[in-house]
Amino acid sequence: MNPHLNLEENMRLASVLEPSKPSFFPARTKIVGTLGPQSRTVEIITNCLKAGMSVAQFDFSWGDTEYHQETLDNLKAAVKSTKKLCGVMLDTVGPELQVINKTERPISLQEDSFVVLTPDQDKEATSSLLPINFTGLSSAVKTGDTIFIGQYLFTGSETTSVWLEVTEVKGEDVVCLVKNSTTLSGPLYTLHVSQIHIDLPTLTDKDKEVISTWGVRNSIDILSLSYTRHAEDVRHVFMFQKTAVFKCNMAGKPVVVTRVVDSMTENLRPTRAEATDVANAVLDGSDAILLGAETLRGLYPVETISTVGKICAEAEKVFNYDLYYKRTVKYAGDSMSHLESITSTAVRAAIKVKASVILCFTSTGRAARLIAKYKPITPVISVVVPRVKTDQLRWTFTGAFEARQSLIVRGVFPMLADPRHQAEPTNATNESVLKVALDHGKAAGFIKPHDRVVVCQKLGDSYVVKILELED
């Protein structure tokens, strides 16, 4: 191994962990915040948006549709007051095993005592009986198996967790030996059983109902389906993660990384290892950092978003944009589509002329996402020009959904153009739309006098890339 490469890597990471300069440039890497008990008021959500949250996740493992509707209404109020776009992500429950504690009273478990796990959810949770939401546990486990029960989104630092050992299976009930004393005091606890298959679908009937009702009614932008079922998944994650990030990058698919600053659930500052994890995620090419327990039930949701954003911004300063561009072009090869060849040319032009921003006019957001695939050193302002649709009874505009979906893509900052302009601007309207976009870039701090700007837009049937040099 080349020692100079190790030294260079250490220097890059060291620069990432240095304090930010007073004039802080916003991070291109996006931050997804999970809204919950500690982050659902209009005031807190407003501060989260100001701190850098681009997408709000609604986790249906926690709360019912009425609870999340109230939170979403608060988000809409915060978006209106801050004038900041925010995407909405629905996170399904999936094959998750939960302890049902209807009273939400603390449950004390003593080491070397016995507790029964039962699928009878009508029974009250006690120190000797824990109802669960799964009827097939007794047929899935055997004597000697280990079961872990931890607070939802367990961070590893909480003491409210317990290890159980299966000692007997009685019908549908599972008798377990308690391996450590603890008190289960939170409102939601989940079970994790290693090395066995849990016969639950990735998308449950409840998930389908939530998506088809709450999700459709509120026009959600992003749907999250994820769950780790086996210990093997975790063992191989260190080998798989970088490969997965690389392949998603080359395919132009957004990469969202989570569980990186768990300690900030209870602490105002991340550990050195966590800060390095965030930085490495950015250097690997991740698009967004998803905060779970840190904002759902953490003590410092706003501060966590701000801190992660600053670490991302520092990491972006040492990202090798030129090397990444060349690698992505080489990987695309001759299979590159006409649109991608145009957007990659726009990125190359921005590198050559040292442009301060790339303006991309789009109606679907696809062109802007293709530009972002090449991770340009300049921000990409995606100017989404609404399209007019009709069902023969009324006219409607589309565009807000397409703009919000870009909020999870690294380096893309969407804005909505005036809906009176067509999706393919004519010469008469082109200059006015361009002026609005440039003014937006100036207000956001992306553009200064005498800067060069690369513009990518569709005129007629062809895409055009042009370079502008601004005056005072």
Summary of the structure (lengths in Angstrom):
residues: 472
radius of gyration: 24.8
end to end distance: 51.1
largest distance: 80.1
contacts: 1507
relative contact order: 0.12
helix: 39%
strand: 24%
